[in-house]
Amino acid sequence: MINRFKRLLIGRPMKSAEIEGEKLSKLKALAVLSSDALSSVAYGTEQILIVLMVAGFTAVWYSIPISIAVLGLLFILILSYRQTIFTYPAGGGAYIVAKDNLGVSSGLLAGGSLLIDYLLTVAVSSSAGTDAITSAFPSLHDHRVLIALMMILFLTIMNLRGITESASVLAIPVYLFVAAIFLLILSGVIKYATGGIHADVPEIGTVVNNISLFLLLKAFSSGCSALTGVEAVSNAIPNFRKPADRNAAATLIMMGSLLGIMFIGISLLAYWYGIKPNPKETVVSQIAAITFGRGIFYYIIQGITALILFLAANTAYAAFPLLAFMLAKDKYMPNMFMVRGDRLGFSNGIIVLGLFSAVLVIASKGETENLIPLYAVGVFIPFTLSQLGMMVYWLKRRPPRWGSRFLVNTIGMLTTLVITLIFIFTKFSQVWLVFLFLPVVIFIFYYIHQHYMNTADQLRINVQTDQPHLKGSTIVVPVAGITRVVMNSLSYALSLTDNVVAVYVGFDDEGIERMEKKWEEWNPGVRLITLRSSYRSIIKPLLKFIDTIEWKTAETDHITVLIPQFITKHWWQHILHNQTSLLLRAYLFNQKHVVIATVPYRLQR
């Protein structure tokens, strides 16, 4: 039943040879890997306006030069990551670049920051999508956490079905969103140009008395949240069809062009329309309502915007498992992240991403603004490390025309470093958790790596000198009575060796005598040892007996504890019986250097 339900959810298992069919074309990759960046136009401008409103409505004209500055940074990042794609075509982005050129610690800092960023991507996207829905339907505002969790569950299941299938489904709303925003921008510009807008807005250049450089920098850093997701393409190059690097570079350019046009378009309309941030209604919702009225076009744009904000999380579902795979391959994350699931995706990474992002949504109560500063600083740290790593790469290797490439990465590094510092100084009260969490993550990386190295040292053999030691075998069979389960276990034990001993633990002399008499009548050809337990514990007398056997025969025999166990026909019947065999196995695993085996006997009804 469970297997049928699994097949219904994620589909049939795929052969390993089908992996090439799971690679993405440019159009599908743009939908999967750019949804995060493209969707940020729905809240990037709003984050700028929220900060500027502290200085009053007169300060909203600053949103235009700030938006232009954000576009300049976007241009630098696109050029920089395009170089990274061709230099590191195997993918991995900031983690690989920093690790190879700046050292392991820098690489882990970049990798840990990106993992946190991808978790926040899912949480922010689902929360922002919920905001778009509640803007159109205010009665749903109190249910925003539940709505966000339902969408995270949907995306998790879709990605477990495979990246190609999820891309085919999710590409449609992504391109509908791009078309809808372009339609909104075009209609809004026409309405403004023809005099259809009569908003009383401050002219660009108007003096604002209580504005400060600190406030402007804070607004700029908030607007840079629109650039999150730009790095996803360079991280996921292995997901592209061949030639992967060229297709990835082309996708990056397309993403940057669309993002730049949509972002500046929304910022201009927000200024021309005199939009003020509203906790109950997004900026895009207000623009659409003024442009089209609250008719069919308004609800179409709101529906598509909500959908793309939800689906922006899909960028993380494509990039997080791949980054986790690379860290696991380098022994900094558990090996389970290297395992491909039935649909050839890294399903463990997908599931972990879904679970942790759901926890973040619940913890933040679905409030997007509480997550965006953490979200943005988590990605600008890898931005900076990636650019610095590429600078070191050009200086060390100095290929033809390396000077211009070095200059691009230098400008990128300095710019993203400044943004990172602005985030830290202007929003420290909101982002300080990152600086507690990142060292913990890096410590965990090192701890996992040390464990794998220690394990390898202890398991490694010298094929020239190390050979198996030939020993005899002593089998100990704990018995609770004379049953078919015990008979089945003794039959198996005797097929392996003649040196078999059965052990019975009794709580009183009468019970022990009764067991010895029955055993003698049955006479299975195996010696019975009876032990008395004064404290009604079966485990401790058995462990003491095994200690004695171990001390006497460890040099000459392998000691095996063969545990009889019956298996009920139905899972619920299992809870009707005591779990002594499970408890005994757990104790032996943790405390004894013996072989532990279970002989199952299956009940038929």
C-alpha positions in Angstrom: 0.0 0.0 0.0 2.8 2.4 0.9 4.6 1.6 -2.3 1.5 2.2 -4.4 1.0 5.6 -2.7 4.6 6.5 -3.3 4.3 5.6 -7.0 1.2 7.7 -7.2 3.0 10.7 -5.7 6.4 10.6 -7.5 5.9 8.2 -10.5 7.7 5.1 -11.7 11.4 4.5 -10.9 13.8 5.6 -13.6 16.9 3.8 -14.8 20.3 5.4 -14.3 20.7 5.4 -18.1 17.8 7.9 -18.3 19.8 10.7 -16.6 20.6 12.5 -19.8 16.9 12.9 -20.5 16.6 14.8 -17.2 18.9 17.6 -18.4 17.3 21.0 -19.0 17.0 23.1 -22.1 17.6 26.8 -21.9 13.9 27.6 -21.7 13.2 25.1 -19.0 16.3 26.1 -17.1 15.3 29.7 -17.2 12.0 28.8 -15.6 13.5 26.5 -12.9 16.6 28.4 -12.0 15.4 32.0 -12.6 12.1 31.9 -10.9 13.6 33.1 -7.6 15.4 36.1 -9.2 12.5 37.0 -11.5 9.9 36.8 -8.8 11.8 39.2 -6.6 10.5 42.1 -8.7 7.3 41.6 -6.8 8.8 42.7 -3.5 12.2 44.4 -4.3 10.7 47.8 -5.0 8.4 47.4 -2.0 11.4 46.8 0.3 13.0 50.1 -0.9 9.8 52.1 -0.3 9.2 50.6 3.2 12.6 52.0 4.3 12.2 55.4 2.6 8.8 56.0 4.2 10.6 56.5 7.5 11.6 59.9 6.1 8.1 60.6 4.9 6.3 60.4 1.5 8.6 63.2 0.1 11.5 60.7 0.1 9.9 58.2 -2.3 11.6 59.8 -5.3 14.9 58.3 -4.0 13.5 54.9 -5.1 14.4 55.7 -8.7 18.2 56.4 -8.3 18.3 53.5 -5.8 16.7 51.2 -8.4 19.2 52.3 -11.0 22.0 51.6 -8.6 20.6 48.1 -8.0 20.5 47.6 -11.8 24.2 48.5 -12.0 25.0 45.9 -9.4 22.9 43.4 -11.4 24.9 44.1 -14.5 28.2 43.5 -12.6 27.0 40.3 -11.1 25.8 38.9 -14.5 29.2 39.6 -16.1 31.0 38.1 -13.1 29.0 34.9 -12.9 29.2 34.5 -16.7 33.0 34.3 -16.3 32.5 31.8 -13.4 30.4 29.6 -15.6 33.1 29.2 -18.3 35.9 28.9 -15.7 34.1 26.2 -13.6 31.8 24.4 -16.0 31.3 21.5 -13.5 29.1 23.8 -11.3 29.2 24.5 -7.6 29.4 28.2 -8.0 30.7 30.1 -5.0 31.5 27.0 -3.0 33.9 25.5 -5.6 35.4 28.9 -6.5 36.1 29.9 -2.9 37.4 26.4 -1.9 39.8 26.1 -4.9 41.2 29.7 -4.6 40.7 30.9 -1.1 40.9 27.7 1.0 38.6 25.1 2.5 37.3 27.5 5.3 36.2 30.1 2.7 34.6 27.5 0.6 32.6 26.1 3.6 31.6 29.7 4.5 30.3 30.2 1.0 28.6 26.8 0.9 27.0 27.2 4.3 25.8 30.6 3.4 24.2 29.3 0.2 22.5 26.4 2.0 21.0 28.9 4.5 20.0 31.1 1.6 18.2 28.3 -0.2 16.3 27.4 2.9 15.3 31.1 3.2 14.5 31.2 -0.5 11.7 28.6 0.0 10.5 30.3 3.2 10.5 33.8 1.7 8.9 32.8 -1.6 6.1 30.9 0.0 5.5 33.7 2.5 5.6 36.4 -0.3 3.2 34.3 -2.4 0.8 34.0 0.5 1.0 37.9 0.8 -0.1 38.2 -2.8 -3.1 35.9 -2.2 -4.1 37.7 1.0 -3.9 41.1 -0.8 -6.6 39.9 -3.2 -8.5 38.0 -0.5 -8.0 39.7 2.8 -10.2 37.2 4.6 -7.4 34.6 4.2 -4.8 36.7 6.0 -5.1 34.7 9.2 -4.4 31.5 7.3 -1.2 32.5 5.6 1.1 30.0 7.4 -1.1 27.1 6.4 -1.2 28.3 2.8 2.6 28.6 2.7 3.1 25.1 4.2 0.7 23.6 1.6 2.7 25.1 -1.2 6.0 23.9 0.2 4.5 20.4 0.3 3.4 20.7 -3.3 6.8 21.9 -4.5 8.6 19.1 -2.6 6.4 16.4 -4.2 6.8 18.0 -7.7 10.6 18.0 -7.4 10.7 14.4 -6.1 9.0 13.5 -9.4 12.2 14.7 -11.2 13.6 18.0 -12.4 12.4 17.7 -16.0 8.8 16.9 -15.1 8.8 19.8 -12.5 10.3 22.1 -15.1 7.7 21.2 -17.7 4.9 22.0 -15.2 6.4 25.1 -13.6 7.7 26.7 -16.8 4.1 27.8 -17.7 3.4 30.0 -14.7 6.9 31.5 -14.9 6.5 32.7 -18.4 2.9 33.8 -17.7 4.3 35.9 -14.9 6.9 37.5 -17.2 4.1 38.3 -19.8 1.8 39.6 -17.1 4.5 42.0 -15.6 5.4 43.2 -19.1 1.7 43.8 -19.8 1.3 45.7 -16.5 4.4 47.8 -17.2 3.4 48.6 -20.8 -0.2 49.5 -19.8 1.0 51.6 -16.9 3.5 53.5 -19.0 0.8 54.2 -21.6 -1.6 55.3 -18.9 1.0 57.6 -17.4 2.1 59.0 -20.8 -1.5 59.8 -21.8 -2.3 61.6 -18.6 -4.4 58.9 -17.0 -2.5 59.2 -13.7 -2.9 62.2 -11.5 -0.9 61.3 -8.4 0.6 64.0 -6.4 4.2 62.8 -6.1 7.4 64.7 -5.2 9.6 65.6 -8.1 13.0 63.9 -8.5 15.5 66.2 -6.7 13.1 67.5 -4.1 14.9 68.3 -0.9 14.1 66.0 2.0 15.1 67.5 5.4 15.2 64.4 7.5 16.9 62.0 5.0 20.3 60.5 5.9 23.0 58.5 4.2 22.3 55.7 6.6 18.7 55.6 5.6 19.6 55.6 1.8 22.1 52.8 2.3 19.5 50.8 4.2 17.0 51.3 1.4 19.6 50.3 -1.2 20.5 47.2 0.7 16.8 46.3 0.9 16.4 46.8 -2.8 19.3 44.4 -3.4 17.1 41.6 -2.1 15.8 41.6 -5.7 19.2 40.2 -6.8 19.0 37.0 -4.8 18.9 33.9 -7.0 21.3 35.3 -9.6 24.0 32.8 -8.6 21.7 29.7 -9.0 22.6 29.2 -12.7 26.3 28.9 -12.0 25.6 26.5 -9.2 23.5 24.2 -11.3 25.5 23.9 -14.6 25.4 20.0 -14.4 21.6 20.2 -14.9 21.9 21.8 -18.3 22.0 19.9 -21.7 25.3 19.9 -23.5 27.1 22.2 -24.1 26.2 22.9 -20.5 28.5 26.0 -20.0 27.2 27.8 -23.1 23.6 27.0 -22.3 24.1 28.2 -18.7 25.7 31.4 -19.8 22.9 32.2 -22.3 20.3 31.4 -19.6 22.1 33.8 -17.2 22.0 36.7 -19.7 18.3 36.1 -20.4 17.5 36.1 -16.7 19.5 39.3 -16.1 17.8 41.1 -19.0 14.3 40.1 -17.9 15.0 40.9 -14.3 16.4 44.3 -15.0 13.6 45.5 -17.2 10.9 44.3 -14.9 12.5 45.7 -11.8 13.0 49.2 -13.1 9.5 49.1 -14.7 7.8 48.4 -11.4 9.9 51.0 -9.6 9.0 53.7 -12.1 5.3 52.8 -11.9 5.4 52.8 -8.1 6.9 56.3 -8.2 4.6 57.7 -10.9 1.5 56.3 -9.2 2.6 57.6 -5.7 2.4 54.1 -4.2 2.8 53.8 -0.4 3.7 50.5 1.2 0.7 48.8 2.8 1.0 45.8 5.2 -2.3 44.4 3.8 -1.6 45.0 0.1 1.5 44.6 -2.0 3.0 47.3 -4.3 2.3 45.2 -7.4 -1.3 44.7 -6.2 -1.8 48.5 -5.9 -0.2 49.2 -9.3 -2.5 46.6 -10.9 -5.6 48.0 -9.2 -4.8 51.5 -10.4 -3.9 50.4 -13.9 -6.8 47.9 -14.6 -9.2 48.5 -11.7 -10.2 45.5 -9.6 -11.5 43.6 -12.5 -10.5 40.4 -14.3 -7.0 41.7 -15.3 -6.3 42.6 -11.7 -7.1 39.2 -10.4 -5.2 37.5 -13.2 -2.1 39.5 -12.4 -2.5 38.8 -8.6 -3.1 35.1 -9.2 0.0 34.8 -11.5 2.1 36.9 -9.1 1.1 34.7 -6.1 1.9 31.6 -8.2 5.4 32.8 -9.3 6.2 33.9 -5.7 5.4 30.4 -4.6 7.3 28.8 -7.5 10.4 31.0 -6.9 11.2 28.5 -4.2 11.8 26.0 -7.1 15.1 27.6 -7.7 16.2 26.4 -4.3 14.9 22.9 -5.0 17.1 22.8 -8.1 20.2 24.2 -6.5 20.2 23.1 -2.8 20.3 19.3 -3.5 23.2 19.8 -6.0 25.2 21.9 -3.6 24.5 19.4 -0.8 25.7 16.7 -3.2 29.0 18.5 -3.8 29.6 19.1 -0.1 28.8 15.4 0.6 31.2 14.3 -2.1 33.9 16.3 -0.3 32.8 14.6 3.0 31.4 17.8 4.6 27.8 16.6 4.6 26.2 13.2 5.2 26.6 10.6 2.4 22.8 10.4 2.1 22.9 13.6 0.1 24.8 11.8 -2.7 22.1 9.3 -3.3 19.8 9.7 -6.3 16.2 8.7 -5.7 13.7 6.8 -7.9 13.4 9.8 -10.3 17.1 10.4 -10.5 17.0 13.6 -8.3 18.9 14.0 -5.0 15.7 13.2 -3.1 17.2 13.4 0.4 18.3 17.0 -0.3 14.8 17.9 -1.6 13.1 16.4 1.5 15.5 18.1 3.9 15.0 21.5 2.2 11.2 21.2 2.4 11.2 20.2 6.1 13.6 22.9 7.3 11.9 25.7 5.2 8.6 24.7 6.7 10.0 25.1 10.1 11.2 28.6 9.2 7.8 29.6 7.9 6.2 28.4 11.2 8.9 30.2 13.3 8.5 33.5 11.4 4.6 33.2 11.3 4.7 33.7 7.6 5.9 37.3 7.8 8.1 37.9 4.7 9.8 41.1 6.0 11.2 39.1 8.9 13.0 36.8 6.6 14.2 39.0 3.7 17.2 40.6 5.5 18.5 37.1 6.5 17.7 35.9 3.0 19.7 38.7 1.3 22.8 38.7 3.6 23.0 34.9 3.2 23.5 35.3 -0.5 25.8 38.4 -0.6 28.4 36.6 1.5 28.9 34.0 -1.3 28.7 36.7 -3.9 31.7 38.4 -2.3 33.7 35.2 -1.8 33.0 34.1 -5.3 34.3 37.3 -6.8 37.3 37.3 -4.6 38.1 33.7 -5.5 37.9 34.6 -9.2 40.3 37.5 -8.7 42.8 35.1 -7.1 42.2 32.6 -10.0 43.1 35.2 -12.6 46.2 36.5 -10.7 47.6 32.9 -10.3 46.9 31.6 -13.9 47.0 34.9 -16.0 45.5 33.5 -19.2 45.1 35.7 -22.3 43.0 38.8 -21.7 43.0 38.1 -18.0 43.3 41.8 -17.1 39.7 42.7 -18.2 38.3 39.6 -16.5 40.2 40.5 -13.3 38.8 44.0 -13.4 35.2 42.7 -13.7 35.6 40.5 -10.7 37.3 43.2 -8.7 34.5 45.6 -9.3 32.0 42.8 -8.4 33.9 41.9 -5.2 34.1 45.5 -4.0 30.5 46.2 -4.8 29.1 43.0 -3.1 31.4 43.5 -0.2 30.1 47.1 0.3 26.5 45.7 0.1 27.3 43.0 2.6 28.7 45.6 5.1 25.7 47.8 4.5 23.4 44.9 5.4 25.4 44.2 8.5 25.5 47.8 9.8 22.0 48.9 8.8 20.1 45.7 9.6 22.2 44.1 12.3 19.3 43.7 14.6 17.6 41.6 11.9 20.6 39.6 10.5 22.7 38.9 13.7 21.3 35.3 13.8 23.3 34.6 10.6 26.5 35.2 12.4 25.6 32.8 15.1 24.3 30.2 12.8 27.1 30.2 10.2 29.9 29.3 12.6 27.7 26.4 13.9 27.1 25.2 10.3 30.9 25.4 9.5 31.7 23.5 12.8 29.2 20.8 11.8 30.9 20.6 8.3 34.3 20.1 9.9 32.9 17.6 12.5 31.3 15.5 9.7 34.5 15.6 7.7 36.6 14.6 10.7 34.3 11.7 11.4 34.6 10.4 7.8 38.4 10.7 7.9 38.5 8.8 11.2 36.2 6.2 9.9 38.3 5.7 6.8 41.5 5.4 8.8 39.9 2.7 11.0 38.5 0.8 8.1 41.4 1.0 5.7 43.4 -2.3 5.3 46.8 -3.0 3.8 46.1 -5.5 1.0 49.7 -6.8 1.1 49.7 -7.7 4.8 46.2 -7.7 6.2 44.4 -11.1 5.9 41.2 -12.5 7.5 41.8 -14.4 10.8 40.3 -17.9 10.8 38.4 -18.7 14.0 35.8 -21.1 15.2 32.2 -20.1 16.0 30.2 -20.1 19.2 26.5 -19.2 18.9 24.4 -18.0 21.9 20.6 -18.3 21.4 18.5 -16.4 24.0 15.2 -18.3 24.5 12.0 -17.4 26.3 10.4 -20.8 26.1 9.9 -23.8 23.8 8.2 -22.5 20.6 8.4 -22.8 16.9 10.3 -19.5 16.9 13.0 -21.0 19.1 13.1 -24.3 17.1 13.5 -22.3 13.8 16.5 -20.3 15.4 18.2 -23.4 16.8 17.8 -25.2 13.4 19.6 -22.3 11.7 22.3 -22.1 14.4 23.1 -25.9 14.1 23.4 -25.6 10.3 26.3 -23.2 11.0 28.2 -24.9 13.9 27.9 -27.6 16.5 29.0 -25.2 19.2 25.5 -23.8 20.1 24.2 -22.9 23.5 20.7 -21.8 24.5 20.3 -19.3 27.4 17.1 -18.9 29.5 16.6 -16.2 32.1 14.1 -17.0 34.8 12.7 -14.9 37.7 12.1 -17.7 40.2 13.3 -21.2 41.0 10.0 -22.8 40.1 10.0 -21.3 36.6 13.6 -22.3 36.0 12.9 -25.9 37.1 9.9 -26.1 34.8 11.9 -24.8 31.8 14.8 -27.3 32.4 12.3 -30.2 32.6 10.6 -29.2 29.4 13.9 -28.8 27.6 15.1 -32.2 28.8 11.9 -33.8 27.4 12.2 -31.9 24.1 16.0 -32.6 23.8 16.8 -30.5 20.7 20.5 -31.5 20.9 21.5 -28.0 22.3 22.7 -27.4 25.8 20.5 -25.1 27.9 22.0 -22.6 30.4 19.5 -21.2 32.9 20.2 -17.9 34.7 18.3 -16.5 37.6 17.4 -12.7 37.6 16.7 -11.3 41.1 15.5 -8.0 39.7 13.3 -9.3 36.8 15.7 -8.0 34.2 16.4 -10.3 31.2 19.1 -8.0 29.7 21.6 -7.8 32.5 22.0 -11.5 33.2 22.4 -12.2 29.4 25.0 -9.5 29.1 26.9 -10.9 32.1 26.8 -14.4 30.6 28.0 -13.1 27.2 30.9 -11.4 29.0 31.9 -14.7 30.4 31.7 -16.5 27.0 33.6 -13.6 25.4 36.4 -13.8 28.0 36.8 -17.5 27.6 36.6 -17.9 23.8 37.3 -14.5 22.2 40.8 -15.6 21.1 39.6 -18.8 19.4 36.0 -18.2 18.4 33.7 -15.7 16.8 30.8 -15.2 19.2 27.4 -14.8 17.6 24.2 -13.9 19.5 21.3 -15.3 17.5 18.1 -13.6 18.5 14.8 -15.4 17.7 12.0 -13.1 16.6 8.5 -13.6 15.2 7.1 -11.2 12.6 3.4 -10.5 12.8 1.3 -10.5 9.6 0.0 -6.9 10.1 2.0 -4.0 11.3 -0.4 -3.0 14.1 -0.1 -6.5 15.6 3.5 -5.7 16.4 2.6 -3.3 19.2 0.7 -6.1 21.0 3.9 -7.9 21.9 6.9 -6.9 24.0 10.0 -5.7 22.3 12.6 -7.6 24.3 14.5 -8.7 21.1 14.8 -5.1 19.9 16.0 -4.0 23.3 18.5 -6.8 23.6 19.9 -6.0 20.1 20.2 -2.3 21.0 22.2 -3.1 24.1 24.5 -5.6 22.3 25.2 -3.2 19.5 26.3 -0.4 21.9 28.2 -2.5 24.4 29.5 -5.8 23.1 32.1 -6.9 20.5 30.0 -9.7 19.3 28.1 -10.6 16.1 24.4 -10.0 16.4 21.9 -11.7 14.1 18.1 -12.1 14.0 16.3 -15.1 12.8 12.7 -14.1 11.8 9.7 -16.4 12.0 6.7 -15.1 10.1 3.2 -15.6 11.4 0.6 -16.4 8.9 -2.5 -14.9 10.6 
